[in-house]
Amino acid sequence: MRGKKKGYVRAGLAAAFFLLLSGGCGMQFDVEERENENAAEDELIVVGVSQLGSESVWRTANTASIQETFTRENGYLLIFENARQKQENQIKALRSFISQQVDYIVFSPIEESGWDVVLEEAKEAEIPVIVMDREVEVSDPSLYVTRVGSDFAGEGENAGVWLRNYLEEQGRAEEEINIIVLKGTEGATSTIGRTEGFEKIARQHDNWTILEQAGADYTTTKAKEEMKKILSEHQDIDVLVSQNDDMTFGALEVLEEEGFTTGVDGDVIVISFDAVRSALELVASGEINVDIECNPEQGLYIENVIQMLENGATIDKNYYVPEKIFTQENVGRYINDRSY
């Protein structure tokens, strides 16, 4: 797959070596050793990764998975950029990767749209692009090789199916059920997918009413702000669907302040997403009823794709990472081994 040299990346190494050799003043260098080091650099696969930000515990774990996978020991040179939740920063990073002639570009898009131009530039430079975690909307699907991440619509459906089964077990299948949804970042694939998936199941139940859907940007602070607004207008709440754990933490704090109990035997059924360790501890204690996993450890799966490309294998357009559904009944088997 790699037919070109890693131009600017290696040019910098060569320039530094030339300066050392021309320094004189009695300095001695083992030329053979230096040549061996340069040869080793030439064997590294250069991967440019643009992460969308660091807005949550999940995102931190996702970044760690990338950084722990694409190491020199594993045969990679990683160039990592944090876009800090700004699409213009991410586009700038992708163009930087293109100018450095990296071997592969990996990025987690802040929004689904707005990528056609920069991805066309990557295609013209013959740099394969792998979309991580979220999805992109492009006019030409060939602008990226594949996407590795979660089935977000499937996660939303899993949440709805779990709620249906839980209400049946509780003898509440025919009750009027009032639902509040805290949504993630507007335009994000995870937000779109989880919303569509849950709504698909909700539409099958005439007695389920979604009272309000409020965007809380996947952050605890924004979730607290939105939850306070919601409770000022709605007090008869049966279910909270929170599209990530960080928002759930904020919502739980506000609900407690307002005198609501949550989770198993509580006033409000709580459905969360991501399944970070601190949230699973609340599942174990019964404060969260269910947590739908979104697996952040995607580094190894992306590396598998890169190795397939290196070997000329046929690549699928989508690869879903494995995920679980955690409740109080099963969470004890997994919580102690949680790495994030």
ZAVO-559530 format. One record per residue (C-alpha): y, z, x; residue number from 0; chain. Coordinates in nm, 2 decimals. Layout:
residues N
c2, c3, c1, dofi, zaro
Y, Z, X, NUM, A;
...
end
This chain:
residues 340
c2, c3, c1, dofi, zaro
0.00, 0.00, 0.00, 0, A;
0.24, 0.08, 0.28, 1, A;
0.33, -0.24, 0.45, 2, A;
0.68, -0.15, 0.58, 3, A;
0.81, 0.09, 0.84, 4, A;
0.98, 0.41, 0.74, 5, A;
1.30, 0.26, 0.87, 6, A;
1.58, 0.52, 0.86, 7, A;
1.35, 0.82, 0.87, 8, A;
1.19, 0.70, 1.19, 9, A;
1.51, 0.56, 1.33, 10, A;
1.66, 0.90, 1.34, 11, A;
1.36, 1.04, 1.53, 12, A;
1.38, 0.75, 1.78, 13, A;
1.76, 0.80, 1.83, 14, A;
1.71, 1.17, 1.90, 15, A;
1.44, 1.08, 2.15, 16, A;
1.67, 0.83, 2.33, 17, A;
1.95, 1.08, 2.36, 18, A;
1.71, 1.33, 2.52, 19, A;
1.58, 1.08, 2.77, 20, A;
1.93, 0.97, 2.87, 21, A;
2.06, 1.32, 2.92, 22, A;
1.97, 1.34, 3.29, 23, A;
2.07, 1.66, 3.47, 24, A;
1.72, 1.72, 3.60, 25, A;
1.57, 1.76, 3.25, 26, A;
1.20, 1.66, 3.25, 27, A;
1.01, 1.53, 2.95, 28, A;
0.64, 1.46, 2.90, 29, A;
0.68, 1.10, 2.79, 30, A;
0.32, 1.07, 2.69, 31, A;
0.34, 1.38, 2.47, 32, A;
0.65, 1.26, 2.31, 33, A;
0.49, 0.92, 2.23, 34, A;
0.20, 1.10, 2.08, 35, A;
0.44, 1.30, 1.86, 36, A;
0.61, 0.98, 1.75, 37, A;
0.28, 0.82, 1.67, 38, A;
0.19, 1.12, 1.46, 39, A;
0.52, 1.08, 1.27, 40, A;
0.43, 0.71, 1.21, 41, A;
0.11, 0.82, 1.03, 42, A;
0.29, 1.05, 0.79, 43, A;
0.34, 0.93, 0.43, 44, A;
0.71, 0.98, 0.34, 45, A;
0.76, 1.10, -0.01, 46, A;
1.10, 1.15, -0.17, 47, A;
1.10, 1.40, -0.46, 48, A;
1.39, 1.45, -0.69, 49, A;
1.35, 1.77, -0.90, 50, A;
1.57, 1.80, -1.20, 51, A;
1.67, 2.16, -1.14, 52, A;
1.56, 2.52, -1.12, 53, A;
1.63, 2.63, -1.48, 54, A;
1.31, 2.83, -1.54, 55, A;
1.01, 3.01, -1.39, 56, A;
0.81, 2.71, -1.48, 57, A;
1.03, 2.48, -1.28, 58, A;
1.01, 2.71, -0.98, 59, A;
0.63, 2.69, -0.99, 60, A;
0.64, 2.31, -1.03, 61, A;
0.86, 2.28, -0.72, 62, A;
0.63, 2.52, -0.53, 63, A;
0.33, 2.30, -0.62, 64, A;
0.51, 1.99, -0.48, 65, A;
0.62, 2.16, -0.16, 66, A;
0.28, 2.32, -0.09, 67, A;
0.10, 1.99, -0.14, 68, A;
0.32, 1.74, 0.06, 69, A;
0.32, 1.91, 0.40, 70, A;
0.28, 1.77, 0.75, 71, A;
-0.06, 1.94, 0.77, 72, A;
-0.17, 1.73, 0.47, 73, A;
-0.02, 1.41, 0.62, 74, A;
0.32, 1.39, 0.45, 75, A;
0.69, 1.40, 0.52, 76, A;
0.86, 1.55, 0.22, 77, A;
1.23, 1.48, 0.14, 78, A;
1.32, 1.71, -0.15, 79, A;
1.64, 1.70, -0.36, 80, A;
1.74, 1.93, -0.64, 81, A;
1.95, 1.75, -0.90, 82, A;
2.08, 2.08, -1.06, 83, A;
2.05, 1.95, -1.41, 84, A;
2.28, 1.65, -1.35, 85, A;
2.15, 1.29, -1.40, 86, A;
2.41, 1.15, -1.17, 87, A;
2.28, 1.38, -0.89, 88, A;
1.93, 1.25, -0.95, 89, A;
2.03, 0.88, -0.94, 90, A;
2.21, 0.95, -0.62, 91, A;
1.90, 1.11, -0.47, 92, A;
1.68, 0.82, -0.58, 93, A;
1.92, 0.57, -0.41, 94, A;
1.92, 0.79, -0.10, 95, A;
1.54, 0.77, -0.09, 96, A;
1.56, 0.39, -0.13, 97, A;
1.81, 0.36, 0.16, 98, A;
1.57, 0.57, 0.38, 99, A;
1.28, 0.34, 0.29, 100, A;
1.05, 0.62, 0.19, 101, A;
0.69, 0.52, 0.10, 102, A;
0.69, 0.68, -0.25, 103, A;
0.95, 0.82, -0.49, 104, A;
0.86, 1.10, -0.73, 105, A;
1.10, 1.24, -0.98, 106, A;
1.11, 1.46, -1.29, 107, A;
1.38, 1.29, -1.51, 108, A;
1.64, 1.51, -1.67, 109, A;
1.67, 1.27, -1.96, 110, A;
1.44, 0.99, -2.08, 111, A;
1.70, 0.71, -2.07, 112, A;
1.95, 0.57, -1.81, 113, A;
1.70, 0.48, -1.53, 114, A;
1.66, 0.10, -1.55, 115, A;
1.92, 0.01, -1.28, 116, A;
1.81, 0.25, -1.01, 117, A;
1.44, 0.19, -1.08, 118, A;
1.50, -0.18, -1.05, 119, A;
1.65, -0.11, -0.71, 120, A;
1.34, 0.08, -0.61, 121, A;
1.12, -0.20, -0.73, 122, A;
1.31, -0.46, -0.53, 123, A;
1.27, -0.23, -0.23, 124, A;
0.89, -0.23, -0.30, 125, A;
0.88, 0.15, -0.33, 126, A;
0.63, 0.28, -0.59, 127, A;
0.78, 0.53, -0.83, 128, A;
0.58, 0.81, -0.99, 129, A;
0.73, 0.99, -1.28, 130, A;
0.66, 1.37, -1.28, 131, A;
0.64, 1.60, -1.57, 132, A;
0.86, 1.42, -1.82, 133, A;
0.89, 1.06, -1.93, 134, A;
1.13, 0.77, -1.90, 135, A;
1.24, 0.50, -2.14, 136, A;
1.28, 0.17, -1.96, 137, A;
1.30, -0.19, -2.07, 138, A;
1.04, -0.29, -1.81, 139, A;
0.73, -0.06, -1.78, 140, A;
0.66, -0.20, -1.43, 141, A;
0.96, -0.02, -1.30, 142, A;
0.74, 0.28, -1.24, 143, A;
0.38, 0.30, -1.14, 144, A;
0.26, 0.59, -1.35, 145, A;
0.35, 0.93, -1.50, 146, A;
0.18, 1.26, -1.42, 147, A;
0.24, 1.55, -1.65, 148, A;
0.17, 1.72, -1.98, 149, A;
0.10, 1.58, -2.32, 150, A;
0.40, 1.74, -2.49, 151, A;
0.34, 1.60, -2.83, 152, A;
-0.02, 1.73, -2.80, 153, A;
0.12, 2.07, -2.71, 154, A;
0.34, 2.07, -3.02, 155, A;
0.05, 1.97, -3.24, 156, A;
-0.16, 2.25, -3.08, 157, A;
0.10, 2.50, -3.18, 158, A;
0.10, 2.38, -3.54, 159, A;
-0.28, 2.38, -3.56, 160, A;
-0.29, 2.73, -3.42, 161, A;
-0.04, 2.85, -3.67, 162, A;
-0.23, 2.69, -3.96, 163, A;
-0.56, 2.85, -3.85, 164, A;
-0.39, 3.19, -3.79, 165, A;
-0.23, 3.20, -4.13, 166, A;
-0.57, 3.11, -4.29, 167, A;
-0.73, 3.40, -4.10, 168, A;
-0.46, 3.64, -4.21, 169, A;
-0.50, 3.53, -4.58, 170, A;
-0.15, 3.38, -4.58, 171, A;
-0.23, 3.01, -4.61, 172, A;
-0.06, 2.98, -4.95, 173, A;
0.25, 3.20, -4.87, 174, A;
0.60, 3.06, -4.82, 175, A;
0.64, 3.05, -4.44, 176, A;
0.99, 3.04, -4.29, 177, A;
1.01, 2.90, -3.94, 178, A;
1.28, 2.91, -3.67, 179, A;
1.25, 2.67, -3.37, 180, A;
1.43, 2.72, -3.04, 181, A;
1.44, 2.37, -2.88, 182, A;
1.48, 2.29, -2.51, 183, A;
1.72, 2.05, -2.34, 184, A;
1.84, 1.77, -2.56, 185, A;
1.68, 1.44, -2.47, 186, A;
1.41, 1.59, -2.25, 187, A;
1.06, 1.46, -2.29, 188, A;
0.92, 1.81, -2.34, 189, A;
1.17, 1.89, -2.61, 190, A;
1.11, 1.56, -2.79, 191, A;
0.73, 1.58, -2.77, 192, A;
0.69, 1.95, -2.87, 193, A;
0.93, 1.90, -3.16, 194, A;
0.76, 1.59, -3.29, 195, A;
0.41, 1.74, -3.24, 196, A;
0.49, 2.06, -3.43, 197, A;
0.68, 1.88, -3.71, 198, A;
0.38, 1.65, -3.76, 199, A;
0.16, 1.95, -3.85, 200, A;
0.44, 2.12, -4.04, 201, A;
0.48, 1.82, -4.27, 202, A;
0.13, 1.87, -4.38, 203, A;
0.22, 2.20, -4.54, 204, A;
0.46, 2.21, -4.83, 205, A;
0.49, 2.59, -4.80, 206, A;
0.62, 2.57, -4.45, 207, A;
1.00, 2.56, -4.42, 208, A;
1.18, 2.51, -4.09, 209, A;
1.50, 2.70, -4.16, 210, A;
1.68, 2.59, -3.84, 211, A;
1.62, 2.42, -3.51, 212, A;
1.86, 2.53, -3.24, 213, A;
1.90, 2.39, -2.89, 214, A;
1.88, 2.65, -2.62, 215, A;
1.85, 2.44, -2.30, 216, A;
1.53, 2.62, -2.19, 217, A;
1.73, 2.92, -2.07, 218, A;
1.71, 3.29, -2.16, 219, A;
2.09, 3.33, -2.19, 220, A;
2.14, 3.04, -2.43, 221, A;
1.84, 3.15, -2.63, 222, A;
1.99, 3.49, -2.68, 223, A;
2.32, 3.33, -2.79, 224, A;
2.15, 3.10, -3.04, 225, A;
1.91, 3.37, -3.17, 226, A;
2.21, 3.59, -3.26, 227, A;
2.37, 3.31, -3.45, 228, A;
2.05, 3.24, -3.64, 229, A;
1.99, 3.60, -3.74, 230, A;
2.35, 3.62, -3.87, 231, A;
2.24, 3.35, -4.13, 232, A;
1.87, 3.41, -4.17, 233, A;
1.69, 3.74, -4.20, 234, A;
1.37, 3.62, -4.38, 235, A;
1.19, 3.48, -4.08, 236, A;
0.81, 3.46, -4.05, 237, A;
0.76, 3.25, -3.74, 238, A;
0.95, 3.18, -3.42, 239, A;
0.86, 2.87, -3.23, 240, A;
1.02, 2.88, -2.88, 241, A;
0.97, 2.57, -2.67, 242, A;
0.95, 2.77, -2.34, 243, A;
0.89, 3.12, -2.22, 244, A;
1.24, 3.17, -2.07, 245, A;
1.39, 3.11, -2.42, 246, A;
1.12, 3.34, -2.57, 247, A;
1.23, 3.63, -2.35, 248, A;
1.58, 3.60, -2.47, 249, A;
1.48, 3.56, -2.84, 250, A;
1.25, 3.86, -2.82, 251, A;
1.53, 4.08, -2.68, 252, A;
1.76, 3.98, -2.97, 253, A;
1.49, 4.03, -3.23, 254, A;
1.42, 4.38, -3.10, 255, A;
1.79, 4.47, -3.10, 256, A;
1.81, 4.36, -3.47, 257, A;
1.51, 4.57, -3.56, 258, A;
1.24, 4.31, -3.59, 259, A;
0.89, 4.36, -3.46, 260, A;
0.70, 4.06, -3.31, 261, A;
0.36, 3.93, -3.24, 262, A;
0.03, 4.08, -3.35, 263, A;
0.09, 4.30, -3.66, 264, A;
0.47, 4.23, -3.62, 265, A;
0.73, 4.10, -3.86, 266, A;
0.76, 3.77, -3.68, 267, A;
0.48, 3.55, -3.54, 268, A;
0.58, 3.42, -3.20, 269, A;
0.46, 3.09, -3.06, 270, A;
0.57, 3.02, -2.70, 271, A;
0.52, 2.74, -2.45, 272, A;
0.46, 2.72, -2.07, 273, A;
0.24, 3.03, -2.02, 274, A;
0.40, 3.18, -1.71, 275, A;
0.25, 3.51, -1.60, 276, A;
0.52, 3.74, -1.74, 277, A;
0.48, 3.57, -2.08, 278, A;
0.10, 3.60, -2.07, 279, A;
0.15, 3.98, -2.01, 280, A;
0.33, 3.98, -2.34, 281, A;
0.05, 3.79, -2.50, 282, A;
-0.19, 4.05, -2.37, 283, A;
0.03, 4.33, -2.51, 284, A;
0.05, 4.15, -2.85, 285, A;
0.43, 4.09, -2.85, 286, A;
0.37, 3.71, -2.83, 287, A;
0.09, 3.57, -3.05, 288, A;
0.01, 3.25, -2.86, 289, A;
0.13, 3.07, -2.56, 290, A;
0.07, 2.70, -2.52, 291, A;
0.02, 2.62, -2.15, 292, A;
0.23, 2.36, -1.98, 293, A;
0.07, 2.33, -1.63, 294, A;
0.34, 2.32, -1.36, 295, A;
0.09, 2.28, -1.07, 296, A;
0.11, 1.90, -1.06, 297, A;
0.14, 1.84, -0.69, 298, A;
-0.24, 1.78, -0.63, 299, A;
-0.26, 1.54, -0.92, 300, A;
0.04, 1.34, -0.78, 301, A;
-0.12, 1.34, -0.44, 302, A;
-0.44, 1.20, -0.59, 303, A;
-0.24, 0.92, -0.74, 304, A;
-0.08, 0.85, -0.40, 305, A;
-0.41, 0.84, -0.23, 306, A;
-0.54, 0.60, -0.49, 307, A;
-0.24, 0.38, -0.43, 308, A;
-0.30, 0.40, -0.05, 309, A;
-0.66, 0.28, -0.11, 310, A;
-0.56, 0.00, -0.35, 311, A;
-0.72, 0.15, -0.65, 312, A;
-0.63, 0.06, -1.01, 313, A;
-0.38, 0.31, -1.16, 314, A;
-0.35, 0.42, -1.52, 315, A;
0.00, 0.44, -1.67, 316, A;
-0.04, 0.81, -1.77, 317, A;
-0.23, 1.11, -1.63, 318, A;
-0.23, 1.43, -1.82, 319, A;
-0.29, 1.76, -1.64, 320, A;
-0.54, 2.01, -1.79, 321, A;
-0.39, 2.29, -2.00, 322, A;
-0.51, 2.59, -2.21, 323, A;
-0.40, 2.79, -2.52, 324, A;
-0.37, 3.16, -2.46, 325, A;
-0.41, 3.43, -2.72, 326, A;
-0.47, 3.81, -2.70, 327, A;
-0.84, 3.73, -2.73, 328, A;
-0.88, 3.51, -2.42, 329, A;
-0.57, 3.58, -2.20, 330, A;
-0.74, 3.87, -2.00, 331, A;
-0.98, 3.62, -1.84, 332, A;
-0.69, 3.43, -1.68, 333, A;
-0.39, 3.65, -1.63, 334, A;
-0.49, 3.82, -1.30, 335, A;
-0.54, 3.48, -1.13, 336, A;
-0.21, 3.34, -1.24, 337, A;
-0.01, 3.21, -0.95, 338, A;
0.32, 3.18, -1.13, 339, A;
end
